[in-house]
């Protein structure tokens, strides 16, 4: 039964008690905000006052006094930032102090406990008024139906009886309704949440986490974990909630910078940017795949297009050679070729000559000794770093302390290298016949002639390959204090890209989320199998999510018709059947008509999804839209739309163009595009 503050229900005794409790918690939050505001102002005045003093007396301060001041300044600024963060958190809690309550009668206790659950703890005078959703006791809400229940606390398993569960709704910080529920999966409750309009940003799901999702969130990351799920199953959201849970559990040991999120693109980064702050955590370090590869290759002197430009290039071309090269460079066979090339380069790149230690040439290191140092003494070091290490070894053994002499020795040793230029190193991969002949017959059979894959200008896949050669041949400093690594859309990470990730973050515990059915970048292999192969020494665990919470059953069933991979999807909601738009008329007119119809239906967000960005951009220019419109429409290519969701979606498959590209590239752009829709799907054929 639901109660609200309208009409006579205000007199309801139970609701009145809940209203009084909400007002009590709100009052506590307001006092905390006042207190934190006072601290913020005090810390601000402290920082400004100290800065003024430093400027006034700078010339009179000794160097050690200046250093002491700088350290104090750093500490004061950190305290100021802590106050700002706490205020932002309190402000969010003020809008919705809590979202649920569990009545729990603990075994052996006489008093029943009311456990209010919110985005964070709310404590006053050593009493918890609201529990963080990540606290052990909060699992009663997600895991237990009314009746016998238990949760695992630090002291052990606590058993008892769940006598009731409630869901609360707040509007502008004011309690407006209380609803009795059994589980977050209750049909009416869940359908109400899932039926809401999208607003362009991913939302938290702490009030509707399903049992299987909650268990994934609370299961600690160990080694390599994979969340494999169908479209709309909450893979990304569960992964982000899992990160928030880890930060809560290890708050005293982890900082934001200890966790890295690798995003497929900037649009996706923006889409998920609100989730962690809304869960009570600051944003962790986020990096796009392009930024990650660029940081590794920036000193290699090689230019290559980013992933979007590469995809546009292949979508605009019918060149079978380009398509074949793209597929090959996204395969495990290409990774094998790169590994073999690194071994070949190590064997052949150093041609030793006598290394003279003095100007007269009386003292020198023989070719045999240099060969031993390069290939045996320093065999575990990166190939292109060995000359530097050899100089240090030789200088120490021969007591050479003169910096100029050491530099000359280093120049001589690098002069014995066939090349250190990554432009030549990478080009030789495709053109060195001796290397090709050295490959095993089965590798040559799978790959074919390597020269056919040298595509200019270089593509995104070439950039990843160069990055891999860079980390293997020249080494890569491990990022400091990165304990957890998360990558989304893992089905689009090639074996080579995964190998680069391993080189950079291999020491971290890792979480990957993906769906093999949503491949849009020519990565046709099962990413879960490739991950297991890439990290053979790590503990491996895979979770499966097979319920689509985003789309209606009609949309999900329709989308599954475009792929042979996904046939086992269940859905929560029913809706209208997808609409097929065909017949004569300009494409722009069809799109305009669809947008007007969706606007009239009251949808808030919509997407027109094409195969390429060029098509989407051209269509956006051609379509005539009303000057005043309530709906926010995006024109996107399928490879950018993946991972996002909209109230309504129009997929442009005119003349079967997107299907043809799927067949040509081995991708699933049509399936991925259709599953972006929450409530309404239309397809132009």
FENNOR-V849412 format. One record per residue. N is the residue number from 1. RES is the residue in one letter. PHI is phi in radians with two decimals (none if undefined). Layout:
{{N & RES & PHI} {N & RES & PHI}}
This chain:
{{1 & X & none} {2 & X & -1.89} {3 & X & -2.03} {4 & X & -2.51} {5 & X & -1.61} {6 & X & -1.62} {7 & X & 1.20} {8 & X & -1.28} {9 & X & -1.10} {10 & X & -1.02} {11 & X & -1.39} {12 & X & -1.02} {13 & X & -1.09} {14 & X & -1.14} {15 & X & -1.13} {16 & X & -1.07} {17 & X & -1.10} {18 & X & -1.14} {19 & X & -1.12} {20 & X & -1.13} {21 & X & -1.16} {22 & X & -1.06} {23 & X & -1.17} {24 & X & -1.10} {25 & X & -1.14} {26 & X & -1.07} {27 & X & -1.09} {28 & X & -1.07} {29 & X & -1.12} {30 & X & -1.08} {31 & X & -1.13} {32 & X & -1.12} {33 & X & -1.15} {34 & X & -1.04} {35 & X & -1.11} {36 & X & -1.22} {37 & X & -1.08} {38 & X & -1.10} {39 & X & -1.10} {40 & X & -1.08} {41 & X & -1.14} {42 & X & -1.09} {43 & X & -1.21} {44 & X & -1.12} {45 & X & -1.10} {46 & X & -1.12} {47 & X & -1.10} {48 & X & -1.14} {49 & X & -1.12} {50 & X & -1.14} {51 & X & -1.16} {52 & X & -1.10} {53 & X & -1.07} {54 & X & -1.08} {55 & X & -1.22} {56 & X & -1.21} {57 & X & -2.03} {58 & X & -0.96} {59 & X & -1.23} {60 & X & -1.61} {61 & X & -1.44} {62 & X & -1.33} {63 & X & -1.06} {64 & X & -1.17} {65 & X & -1.21} {66 & X & -1.12} {67 & X & -1.10} {68 & X & -1.09} {69 & X & -1.11} {70 & X & -1.09} {71 & X & -1.16} {72 & X & -1.13} {73 & X & -1.03} {74 & X & -1.07} {75 & X & -1.14} {76 & X & -1.15} {77 & X & -1.15} {78 & X & -1.13} {79 & X & -1.10} {80 & X & -1.10} {81 & X & -1.14} {82 & X & -1.08} {83 & X & -1.13} {84 & X & -1.10} {85 & X & -1.11} {86 & X & -1.13} {87 & X & -1.12} {88 & X & -1.09} {89 & X & -1.14} {90 & X & -1.12} {91 & X & -1.11} {92 & X & -1.16} {93 & X & -1.15} {94 & X & -1.12} {95 & X & -1.21} {96 & X & -2.57} {97 & X & -1.07} {98 & X & -2.78} {99 & X & -2.20} {100 & X & -2.66} {101 & X & -2.55} {102 & X & -2.10} {103 & X & -1.59} {104 & X & -2.27} {105 & X & -1.78} {106 & X & -1.25} {107 & X & -1.01} {108 & X & 1.54} {109 & X & -1.86} {110 & X & -1.54} {111 & X & -1.63} {112 & X & -1.44} {113 & X & -1.87} {114 & X & -1.75} {115 & X & -1.88} {116 & X & -1.52} {117 & X & -2.13} {118 & X & -2.47} {119 & X & -1.23} {120 & X & -2.77} {121 & X & -1.11} {122 & X & -2.21} {123 & X & -2.13} {124 & X & -2.64} {125 & X & 0.91} {126 & X & 1.14} {127 & X & -2.06} {128 & X & -1.51} {129 & X & -1.61} {130 & X & -2.41} {131 & X & -1.69} {132 & X & -1.08} {133 & X & -1.04} {134 & X & -1.61} {135 & X & -1.10} {136 & X & -0.93} {137 & X & -1.15} {138 & X & -1.19} {139 & X & -1.12} {140 & X & -1.01} {141 & X & -1.18} {142 & X & -1.49} {143 & X & -1.81} {144 & X & -1.94} {145 & X & -1.46} {146 & X & -1.07} {147 & X & 2.32} {148 & X & -1.10} {149 & X & -2.68} {150 & X & -2.75} {151 & X & -2.52} {152 & X & -1.73} {153 & X & -1.80} {154 & X & -0.96} {155 & X & -1.48} {156 & X & 2.27} {157 & X & -1.38} {158 & X & -1.87} {159 & X & -1.84} {160 & X & 3.03} {161 & X & -2.29} {162 & X & -1.48} {163 & X & -1.69} {164 & X & -3.10} {165 & X & -2.48} {166 & X & -2.28} {167 & X & -2.03} {168 & X & -1.96} {169 & X & -2.13} {170 & X & -2.02} {171 & X & -2.26} {172 & X & 0.95} {173 & X & 1.45} {174 & X & -1.94} {175 & X & -1.13} {176 & X & -2.07} {177 & X & -2.75} {178 & X & -2.28} {179 & X & -2.20} {180 & X & -1.32} {181 & X & -2.37} {182 & X & -1.80} {183 & X & -2.39} {184 & X & -1.04} {185 & X & -1.59} {186 & X & -0.89} {187 & X & -0.94} {188 & X & -1.08} {189 & X & -1.13} {190 & X & -1.19} {191 & X & -1.09} {192 & X & -1.05} {193 & X & -1.18} {194 & X & -1.25} {195 & X & -1.45} {196 & X & -1.24} {197 & X & -1.36} {198 & X & -1.37} {199 & X & -2.18} {200 & X & 1.60} {201 & X & -2.30} {202 & X & -1.20} {203 & X & -1.85} {204 & X & -1.25} {205 & X & -2.21} {206 & X & -1.16} {207 & X & -1.53} {208 & X & -2.34} {209 & X & -0.96} {210 & X & -1.43} {211 & X & -0.98} {212 & X & -1.20} {213 & X & -1.22} {214 & X & -1.05} {215 & X & -1.17} {216 & X & -1.16} {217 & X & -1.02} {218 & X & -1.52} {219 & X & -1.54} {220 & X & -1.16} {221 & X & -1.28} {222 & X & -2.47} {223 & X & 1.31} {224 & X & -1.95} {225 & X & -1.94} {226 & X & -2.19} {227 & X & -1.83} {228 & X & -1.75} {229 & X & -2.72} {230 & X & -1.23} {231 & X & -1.03} {232 & X & 1.40} {233 & X & -1.47} {234 & X & 1.57} {235 & X & -0.97} {236 & X & -1.13} {237 & X & -1.09} {238 & X & -1.08} {239 & X & -1.09} {240 & X & -1.19} {241 & X & -1.14} {242 & X & -1.14} {243 & X & -1.10} {244 & X & -1.09} {245 & X & -1.16} {246 & X & -1.11} {247 & X & -1.14} {248 & X & -1.23} {249 & X & -1.24} {250 & X & -2.06} {251 & X & -0.97} {252 & X & -1.33} {253 & X & -2.04} {254 & X & -2.00} {255 & X & -2.01} {256 & X & -0.96} {257 & X & -1.26} {258 & X & -1.37} {259 & X & -2.14} {260 & X & -2.07} {261 & X & -1.91} {262 & X & -1.71} {263 & X & -1.72} {264 & X & -1.20} {265 & X & -2.91} {266 & X & -1.18} {267 & X & -1.07} {268 & X & -1.15} {269 & X & -1.02} {270 & X & -1.17} {271 & X & -1.08} {272 & X & -1.68} {273 & X & -1.12} {274 & X & -1.50} {275 & X & -1.10} {276 & X & -1.12} {277 & X & -1.04} {278 & X & -1.21} {279 & X & -1.59} {280 & X & 1.63} {281 & X & -2.16} {282 & X & -1.28} {283 & X & -1.08} {284 & X & -1.44} {285 & X & -1.18} {286 & X & -1.98} {287 & X & -2.53} {288 & X & -1.38} {289 & X & -1.05} {290 & X & -1.09} {291 & X & -1.11} {292 & X & -1.05} {293 & X & -1.22} {294 & X & -1.10} {295 & X & -1.07} {296 & X & -1.44} {297 & X & -1.71} {298 & X & -1.10} {299 & X & -1.78} {300 & X & -1.61} {301 & X & 1.26} {302 & X & -2.01} {303 & X & -1.75} {304 & X & -2.65} {305 & X & -1.43} {306 & X & -1.30} {307 & X & -1.14} {308 & X & -1.13} {309 & X & -1.12} {310 & X & -1.11} {311 & X & -1.14} {312 & X & -1.07} {313 & X & -1.09} {314 & X & -1.33} {315 & X & -1.25} {316 & X & -1.51} {317 & X & -2.05} {318 & X & -1.90} {319 & X & -1.23} {320 & X & -1.13} {321 & X & -1.12} {322 & X & -1.12} {323 & X & -1.09} {324 & X & -1.09} {325 & X & -1.15} {326 & X & -1.08} {327 & X & -1.11} {328 & X & -1.10} {329 & X & -1.30} {330 & X & -1.75} {331 & X & -1.81} {332 & X & -1.21} {333 & X & -1.10} {334 & X & -1.12} {335 & X & -1.05} {336 & X & -1.09} {337 & X & -1.07} {338 & X & -1.09} {339 & X & -1.09} {340 & X & -1.16} {341 & X & -1.16} {342 & X & -1.09} {343 & X & -1.17} {344 & X & -1.11} {345 & X & -1.08} {346 & X & -1.08} {347 & X & -1.22} {348 & X & -2.00} {349 & X & -1.41} {350 & X & -1.99} {351 & X & -2.01} {352 & X & -1.22} {353 & X & -2.32} {354 & X & -0.96} {355 & X & -1.80} {356 & X & -1.44} {357 & X & -1.67} {358 & X & -2.43} {359 & X & -1.18} {360 & X & -1.40} {361 & X & 1.39} {362 & X & -1.36} {363 & X & -1.95} {364 & X & -2.71} {365 & X & -1.83} {366 & X & -1.27} {367 & X & -1.04} {368 & X & -1.09} {369 & X & -1.18} {370 & X & -1.15} {371 & X & -1.09} {372 & X & -1.12} {373 & X & -1.09} {374 & X & -1.21} {375 & X & -1.70} {376 & X & -2.11} {377 & X & -1.08} {378 & X & -2.01} {379 & X & -1.15} {380 & X & -1.53} {381 & X & -1.70} {382 & X & -1.06} {383 & X & -0.97} {384 & X & -1.33} {385 & X & -1.70} {386 & X & -1.11} {387 & X & -0.97} {388 & X & -1.11} {389 & X & -1.19} {390 & X & -1.13} {391 & X & -1.11} {392 & X & -1.07} {393 & X & -1.13} {394 & X & -1.14} {395 & X & -1.14} {396 & X & -1.19} {397 & X & -1.22} {398 & X & -1.82} {399 & X & 0.96} {400 & X & -1.64} {401 & X & -1.89} {402 & X & -1.17} {403 & X & -1.09} {404 & X & -1.12} {405 & X & -1.14} {406 & X & -1.09} {407 & X & -1.13} {408 & X & -1.14} {409 & X & -1.09} {410 & X & -1.12} {411 & X & -1.08} {412 & X & -1.09} {413 & X & -1.15} {414 & X & -1.17} {415 & X & -1.19} {416 & X & -1.48} {417 & X & -1.42} {418 & X & -1.11} {419 & X & -2.97} {420 & X & -2.15} {421 & X & -1.52} {422 & X & -1.16} {423 & X & -1.11} {424 & X & -1.30} {425 & X & -0.98} {426 & X & -1.27} {427 & X & -1.11} {428 & X & -1.15} {429 & X & -0.95} {430 & X & -1.62} {431 & X & -2.09} {432 & X & -1.46} {433 & X & -1.15} {434 & X & -1.09} {435 & X & -1.12} {436 & X & -1.04} {437 & X & -1.19} {438 & X & -1.39} {439 & X & -1.22} {440 & X & -1.10} {441 & X & -1.06} {442 & X & -1.19} {443 & X & -1.22} {444 & X & -1.09} {445 & X & -1.17} {446 & X & -1.26} {447 & X & -1.46} {448 & X & 1.37} {449 & X & -1.17} {450 & X & -1.22} {451 & X & -1.05} {452 & X & -1.22} {453 & X & -1.71} {454 & X & -1.44} {455 & X & -1.82} {456 & X & -2.06} {457 & X & -1.17} {458 & X & -1.14} {459 & X & -1.77} {460 & X & -1.01} {461 & X & -1.10} {462 & X & -1.15} {463 & X & -1.04} {464 & X & -1.14} {465 & X & -1.12} {466 & X & -1.13} {467 & X & -1.05} {468 & X & -1.17} {469 & X & -1.04} {470 & X & -1.08} {471 & X & -1.28} {472 & X & -1.36} {473 & X & -1.49} {474 & X & -2.02} {475 & X & 1.47} {476 & X & -2.59} {477 & X & -1.16} {478 & X & -1.16} {479 & X & -1.04} {480 & X & -1.40} {481 & X & 0.99} {482 & X & -1.71} {483 & X & -1.75} {484 & X & -2.33} {485 & X & -2.20} {486 & X & -2.23} {487 & X & -2.25} {488 & X & -1.75} {489 & X & 0.90} {490 & X & -1.14} {491 & X & -1.14} {492 & X & -1.76} {493 & X & -1.68} {494 & X & -1.27} {495 & X & -0.96} {496 & X & -1.19} {497 & X & -1.07} {498 & X & -1.10} {499 & X & -1.17} {500 & X & -1.17} {501 & X & -1.03} {502 & X & -1.07} {503 & X & -1.11} {504 & X & -1.50} {505 & X & -2.25} {506 & X & -1.04} {507 & X & -1.42} {508 & X & -1.47} {509 & X & -1.32} {510 & X & -2.24} {511 & X & -2.30} {512 & X & -2.09} {513 & X & -2.14} {514 & X & -2.99} {515 & X & -2.62} {516 & X & -1.02} {517 & X & -1.32} {518 & X & -1.89} {519 & X & -1.22} {520 & X & -2.19} {521 & X & -2.25} {522 & X & 1.14} {523 & X & -1.59} {524 & X & -1.41} {525 & X & -1.40} {526 & X & -1.21} {527 & X & -1.11} {528 & X & -1.12} {529 & X & -1.17} {530 & X & -1.13} {531 & X & -1.07} {532 & X & -1.08} {533 & X & -1.28} {534 & X & -1.24} {535 & X & -2.08} {536 & X & -1.16} {537 & X & -1.59} {538 & X & -1.68} {539 & X & -1.06} {540 & X & -2.16} {541 & X & -2.50} {542 & X & -2.20} {543 & X & -1.88} {544 & X & -2.09} {545 & X & -2.17} {546 & X & -2.13} {547 & X & -1.96} {548 & X & -1.52} {549 & X & -1.60} {550 & X & -1.49} {551 & X & -1.63} {552 & X & -1.27} {553 & X & -1.06} {554 & X & -1.14} {555 & X & -1.19} {556 & X & -1.10} {557 & X & -1.10} {558 & X & -1.09} {559 & X & -1.09} {560 & X & -1.11} {561 & X & -1.18} {562 & X & -1.68} {563 & X & -2.56} {564 & X & -1.63} {565 & X & -1.47} {566 & X & -1.79} {567 & X & -2.31} {568 & X & -1.95} {569 & X & -1.66} {570 & X & -1.92} {571 & X & -2.30} {572 & X & -1.70} {573 & X & -1.92} {574 & X & -1.88} {575 & X & -2.89} {576 & X & -1.35} {577 & X & -1.20} {578 & X & -1.01} {579 & X & -1.84} {580 & X & -1.70} {581 & X & -1.84} {582 & X & -2.48} {583 & X & 1.74} {584 & X & -1.39} {585 & X & 2.09} {586 & X & -1.17} {587 & X & -1.04} {588 & X & -1.09} {589 & X & -1.20} {590 & X & -1.10} {591 & X & -1.16} {592 & X & -1.03} {593 & X & -1.10} {594 & X & -1.11} {595 & X & -1.10} {596 & X & -1.06} {597 & X & -1.15} {598 & X & -1.16} {599 & X & -1.13} {600 & X & -1.15} {601 & X & -1.34} {602 & X & 1.56} {603 & X & -1.21} {604 & X & -1.69} {605 & X & -2.22} {606 & X & -2.64} {607 & X & -2.44} {608 & X & -1.82} {609 & X & -1.92} {610 & X & -2.01} {611 & X & -1.23} {612 & X & -2.15} {613 & X & -1.19} {614 & X & -1.05} {615 & X & -1.09} {616 & X & -1.11} {617 & X & -1.15} {618 & X & -1.12} {619 & X & -1.17} {620 & X & -1.09} {621 & X & -1.31} {622 & X & -1.31} {623 & X & -1.25} {624 & X & -1.65} {625 & X & -1.90} {626 & X & -1.07} {627 & X & -1.12} {628 & X & -1.94} {629 & X & -2.56} {630 & X & -1.48} {631 & X & -1.49} {632 & X & -1.73} {633 & X & -1.84} {634 & X & -1.95} {635 & X & -1.87} {636 & X & -2.41} {637 & X & -1.40} {638 & X & -1.05} {639 & X & -1.27} {640 & X & -1.61} {641 & X & -1.23} {642 & X & -1.00} {643 & X & 1.58} {644 & X & -1.76} {645 & X & -2.54} {646 & X & -2.49} {647 & X & -0.98} {648 & X & -2.36} {649 & X & -2.37} {650 & X & -2.04} {651 & X & -1.69} {652 & X & -1.64} {653 & X & -2.08} {654 & X & -1.01} {655 & X & 1.01} {656 & X & 1.04} {657 & X & -1.11} {658 & X & -1.17} {659 & X & -1.11} {660 & X & -1.07} {661 & X & -1.18} {662 & X & -1.05} {663 & X & -1.14} {664 & X & -1.22} {665 & X & -1.64} {666 & X & 1.31} {667 & X & -1.84} {668 & X & -2.25} {669 & X & -1.16} {670 & X & -1.13} {671 & X & -1.05} {672 & X & -1.08} {673 & X & -1.14} {674 & X & -1.11} {675 & X & -1.44} {676 & X & -1.43} {677 & X & -1.50} {678 & X & -1.49} {679 & X & -2.11} {680 & X & -2.47} {681 & X & -2.27} {682 & X & -2.29} {683 & X & -2.30} {684 & X & -1.57} {685 & X & -2.09}}
